[in-house]
Amino acid sequence: MYRTTFNVRNICSRVKNVPFYLYQLSTVSFSSNHLCGKLRNMETETRVYLTPLQDEHIDRYMALSDDPELIATMGWRPFGPDEKERFTQFSQVLTLPNLDGGKAIVFSIINAADNKAIGYTSIKRISETEARAEVGIVIMEREYRGQGYGTEALRHVVDYAFNELRLTLLGLTVFPSNQRAIRAYEKVGFRKTEVLEDSWLLPDGEYADMWVMELSHDWLP
């Protein structure tokens, strides 16, 4: 796995000298012009917009990672201040079976009212040949949970994946106990398709089931 960074000033004049975390596993077509347009639209049209994941965001997210709710819903061991590499690897970890692909694109979710980074979202294992990928999302700041911010951010990700990356199928996994997340995914159009039994190793050494949820471009109105 190789990590490539580049100056986002070449992508969008609004975001300057910010490393865009792009996990390069194979070649996938990627349009910087499309990304720039999507970032601007997201900022002006809804309460949240997406921006390239920055080092300062990662530092903040790691500091919040010991929240008991996040431990329960994400199934992670909290991240220490010197575990940035483990955090970035977790942000693009693959949980769906039988999915091969290329790079993973990781964004921060920004509250448009004050430009505060409140969480992150990713499009993982982007498969150009099969036109599908896995998505992930988490609202790290507690006060923004349960208010629709995650749902809005997920709509942006879906729009970007389908209309800019030209994917046709997205999948994700979620713990059955995370009913709030499941409701948000269903609002966007994801459907439960199967249960992966004992598929995720929790920090306490136990294994947990996970729902697979999928969204096909054909299901959208």
VENLIN-V831793 format. One record per pair of residues at least 24 apart in sequence whose C-alpha atoms are under 6 Angstrom apart, sorted by the first residue. I is the first residue (numbers start at 1). J is the second residue. If there is no record, write none. Layout:
BEGIN
i = <I:I>
j = <J:J>
END
This chain:
BEGIN
i = <1:11:12:20:20:22:23:23:24:25:25:26:43:47:48:48:48:49:49:50:50:50:50:51:51:52:53:53:75:77:92:101:101:101:102:102:131:131:132:132:132:132:133:134:134:134:135:151:168:168:169:169:170:170:171:171:172:172:173:173:173:174:174:175:190:190>
j = <25:36:36:52:53:105:103:104:103:102:103:102:112:112:110:111:112:109:110:107:108:109:110:107:108:107:107:108:202:203:124:125:126:127:126:127:167:168:167:168:169:170:170:170:171:172:172:184:216:217:215:216:214:215:213:214:212:213:210:211:212:210:211:210:214:215>
END
